[in-house]
Amino acid sequence: MNTANQPLADEALDPRALLEFLHLAPVGLLRMRPDGHILMMNPAAAQLLSHLGFGPGDPNLLDMLDPVTPDLRALLHVFKGSHGQVFEQYRVNLPEGSDERRPLALGFSALVLPSDPNSLMVVVTEETNAVRLERLRKGWQR
């Protein structure tokens, strides 16, 4: 491990280190076209999106999300910038099932990258703990 005074340039250029970083990231990261077609994603994104029906085939994030929130498609459509934040921490509540490991909600943030205005970087987070905390707070206020 480097100390604060050692340069990180060699590590930053190492493709193995980049792959390890992406594979171990605690959030889902994906790159998609504005029409929702997923170009690439890390394992955390695949795991989180599996609860929305992600599987083999031609993955499209907007098609997966339409049954629970068609608003994301509209948010992408009205964004007119060449780059920047499209939406941040947009929470999508998922239908509850019998599997208690299933997330109750996912958070989505998306931005158009300056280097490629024809694709978006999307961050997917699990919001189950935040939903449970909100439910507890509502219960306490009654």
C-alpha positions as CSV (number, residue, x, y, z in Angstrom):
1,M,0.0,0.0,0.0
2,N,1.3,3.4,-0.9
3,T,1.9,6.1,1.6
4,A,0.6,9.6,1.0
5,N,3.9,10.8,-0.5
6,Q,4.2,8.0,-3.1
7,P,2.7,8.6,-6.6
8,L,-0.2,6.4,-7.6
9,A,0.4,6.7,-11.4
10,D,1.7,3.2,-11.8
11,E,-1.3,1.7,-10.0
12,A,-3.8,3.9,-11.8
13,L,-2.5,2.6,-15.1
14,D,-2.6,-1.1,-14.2
15,P,-5.6,-2.7,-15.9
16,R,-5.8,-5.4,-13.3
17,A,-6.1,-2.9,-10.5
18,L,-8.9,-1.1,-12.4
19,L,-10.8,-4.4,-12.9
20,E,-10.4,-5.3,-9.3
21,F,-11.6,-1.8,-8.3
22,L,-14.7,-2.2,-10.5
23,H,-15.5,-5.7,-9.4
24,L,-15.2,-5.0,-5.7
25,A,-17.0,-1.6,-5.8
26,P,-19.9,-1.7,-3.2
27,V,-22.3,0.0,-5.6
28,G,-23.6,-0.9,-9.0
29,L,-21.9,0.9,-11.9
30,L,-23.1,0.7,-15.4
31,R,-22.8,2.4,-18.7
32,M,-25.8,2.7,-20.9
33,R,-27.1,4.5,-24.0
34,P,-29.9,7.1,-23.6
35,D,-32.4,4.5,-24.8
36,G,-31.5,2.4,-21.8
37,H,-29.4,-0.3,-23.6
38,I,-26.8,-1.4,-21.1
39,L,-23.3,-1.4,-22.6
40,M,-21.3,-2.6,-19.5
41,M,-21.8,-3.1,-15.8
42,N,-20.0,-4.4,-12.8
43,P,-21.1,-7.5,-10.8
44,A,-22.8,-5.4,-8.1
45,A,-25.0,-3.8,-10.8
46,A,-25.9,-7.2,-12.2
47,Q,-26.8,-8.5,-8.7
48,L,-29.0,-5.4,-7.9
49,L,-30.7,-5.5,-11.2
50,S,-31.4,-9.2,-11.0
51,H,-34.3,-8.2,-8.7
52,L,-35.8,-6.3,-11.6
53,G,-35.6,-9.3,-14.0
54,F,-32.2,-8.7,-15.4
55,G,-31.0,-11.8,-17.2
56,P,-29.7,-13.1,-20.5
57,G,-30.6,-11.2,-23.7
58,D,-30.3,-7.6,-24.7
59,P,-30.4,-5.7,-21.3
60,N,-32.3,-2.4,-21.2
61,L,-32.4,-0.6,-17.9
62,L,-35.4,1.5,-18.8
63,D,-37.4,-1.5,-19.9
64,M,-36.6,-3.2,-16.6
65,L,-37.7,-0.1,-14.6
66,D,-40.9,0.8,-16.6
67,P,-43.1,-1.5,-14.5
68,V,-42.0,0.2,-11.2
69,T,-41.2,3.7,-12.4
70,P,-41.7,5.0,-15.9
71,D,-40.4,8.4,-14.7
72,L,-36.8,7.7,-15.4
73,R,-37.4,7.5,-19.1
74,A,-39.0,11.0,-19.0
75,L,-36.2,12.4,-16.9
76,L,-33.7,11.2,-19.5
77,H,-35.8,12.7,-22.3
78,V,-36.1,16.2,-20.8
79,F,-32.3,16.4,-20.1
80,K,-30.9,18.7,-22.7
81,G,-27.3,19.3,-21.5
82,S,-24.3,18.0,-23.4
83,H,-23.0,16.5,-20.1
84,G,-23.7,16.6,-16.4
85,Q,-26.0,15.1,-13.7
86,V,-29.3,13.9,-15.1
87,F,-30.8,12.7,-11.8
88,E,-29.4,11.9,-8.4
89,Q,-30.4,9.3,-5.8
90,Y,-33.8,8.7,-7.5
91,R,-35.4,6.0,-5.3
92,V,-37.3,3.2,-6.9
93,N,-39.4,1.2,-4.5
94,L,-39.6,-2.5,-5.5
95,P,-42.5,-4.8,-5.0
96,E,-42.1,-6.7,-1.8
97,G,-41.7,-10.4,-2.1
98,S,-41.3,-13.4,0.3
99,D,-37.5,-13.3,0.0
100,E,-36.3,-11.1,2.9
101,R,-32.9,-10.7,1.2
102,R,-34.6,-8.9,-1.6
103,P,-34.0,-5.1,-1.6
104,L,-37.0,-2.9,-0.8
105,A,-35.7,0.0,-2.9
106,L,-32.9,0.9,-5.2
107,G,-31.3,4.3,-5.7
108,F,-30.3,5.5,-9.2
109,S,-28.0,8.4,-10.1
110,A,-27.1,9.1,-13.8
111,L,-24.8,11.5,-15.5
112,V,-23.8,12.1,-19.1
113,L,-20.0,12.0,-19.4
114,P,-18.2,14.9,-21.1
115,S,-16.0,12.4,-23.0
116,D,-19.1,10.5,-24.5
117,P,-22.3,12.5,-24.7
118,N,-24.0,9.4,-26.2
119,S,-23.8,7.3,-23.1
120,L,-24.6,7.7,-19.4
121,M,-22.8,6.4,-16.3
122,V,-25.4,5.1,-13.8
123,V,-24.8,4.3,-10.2
124,V,-27.1,1.9,-8.5
125,T,-27.3,1.6,-4.7
126,E,-29.4,-0.5,-2.4
127,E,-31.8,1.7,-0.3
128,T,-33.3,-1.0,1.9
129,N,-31.8,0.3,5.2
130,A,-33.0,3.8,4.4
131,V,-36.6,2.5,3.7
132,R,-36.6,0.5,6.9
133,L,-35.4,3.5,8.9
134,E,-38.1,5.7,7.4
135,R,-40.8,3.1,8.3
136,L,-39.5,2.9,11.8
137,R,-39.6,6.7,12.1
138,K,-43.2,6.8,10.8
139,G,-44.1,4.1,13.3
140,W,-42.6,6.1,16.2
141,Q,-44.5,9.3,15.2
142,R,-47.9,7.7,15.4
